[in-house]
Amino acid sequence: MLEASSGNVYLDLGFSPAEAEYLLLRSRLMVMVERLISDRQMTQVKAARLLGVSQPRVSDIVRGRVERFTIDALIEMLARAGIRLDIVALPVSA
């Protein structure tokens, strides 16, 4: 039997609404960093220099190891790459 998704995989997996939103935001930021590396066709060494992290940290990004990064760290990497973020707050659907 199929169930409709809430639109947040973490909520569907049983995380609390607050934690699910945090995990979803962190995942989205991680994807942004990974796409930046991919779109610019950077080696991990060049990406590490640009983002201000070590090459093993870039490897963690490329491998999708989201649990190893905080939202703050991901935002800092994006800022170092010249990416500015805007925040939009939306009400949670009931």
Order of alpha helices (4+ residues) and beta strands (2+ residues): alpha-alpha-alpha-alpha-alpha
